[in-house]
């Protein structure tokens, strides 16, 4: 087949791809019209990035006293001798002598501030990143134990994998939050990280085990014949090859971890999903908010997928 024929064939297939996307977009538009929903996307951006400035809240109940220069707010506690001075604001929302309660807005500091969806995205990213690191450590250790010669290590690893894979993640989150977290006095964030890491680690362990077993046995025998110990051969010969074979399923599991992090919203953590629910309750715009939340999750998972693909190409080239 000539180069021109190949180019023409590629153009035809890409045209078909574009036509399918256009048909999908038209189907979504037709469905939206049939629902007869009043779309209002202008409500959403302020919950991602706010230009209204940062609210300064009263630290306690008390009376307001404004300085003559108008740049200082003095707050005197209602029942104690505690006082506080607030500086660095651009607009005052209270008057001299007003009684304010704790967490009342007393001033505004101009600037661009992240909205609740942006804060939820940040918490989801932090939760997923920390859980991913610990899940990788747990999974590699459990995967090595699965192929170890020690029967106790193999049995313990198999038990861990079967118990975790055989129970729902939501149930495990409740156990970590209400039982393990109470016994060990863990914060909600720590309990969430632990639950996600332990859950994902079981799947990573099976991926690592499959990657190690996919490496020909002769590789280990050759490494040992060169004088390497079992640990050195595993570290320098077997695991690098197993990593190359395991990258695609590992990437899929890490993407699942990001999506599974939405379940931690049951632990009073304001992740992206919980932030979305709160915004929906205040805007009454469920379709716009949930489409935005979905796009934010897609941004995280798409970025991870692109990074893994680049890593695959680099390892393949190496």
C-alpha angles and dihedrals in degrees: 000000000000124000091250091054092049091050092048091049091050091050091052093051092047089049088054089050092052091047091053091050090049090050090050091049091049090049091053091048092049091049091050091051091050092052088055092218122169102234115208112173092167090080094062107062094065089061091056100041122006124204093186092091134238120308116230111212130206110256093212144352112290152110125290124233118183120211119235092248091056092229099097132060117199116200121196117197117246099226105016138046092253117130135183137191122212121201138166100055131132103204133029120217098185135061134232111283095014119147112232131185128222113288093014113142108253102165144004127229111205121234144083114301131181115256126226093271091053091049089048090051090051093050091048091050093048093045093048095045095051092043090049092055094050092041090054092051093047092043096050092048093046091045091052089048089053091062097034122120091231108096093206092056091048092049094047092048093047091049092051093049095047095046094048096043091045097057128062118258092232090058091049091051090054091049093050093045102043102028112021093033092051094047095047095033094239125173119241091254093051092047090050092050091048093050094048093044094049092045096047092040091065092058092043088053091058091046091051091046091052091047093051093047090049090063109091113256090233089071092065093043091050092049092049091048088057090059100261118142120236091260093047092048091049092048101042103029115019105035096050090054092043090052092057091051093044100048098092096051090040090054090051091050093049090050088052088051091058091050093043089055087077088077092068088076086088087068094064091259112141098224123156094282095049091045088053091054091050092050091048091053091053100040102032087219103121099161096051093045097046093046087052092048090049090051090051092052089047089053091056097044093042092052091050091047092051091048092051091049090053089049090050092052092047093050092045090051091048 
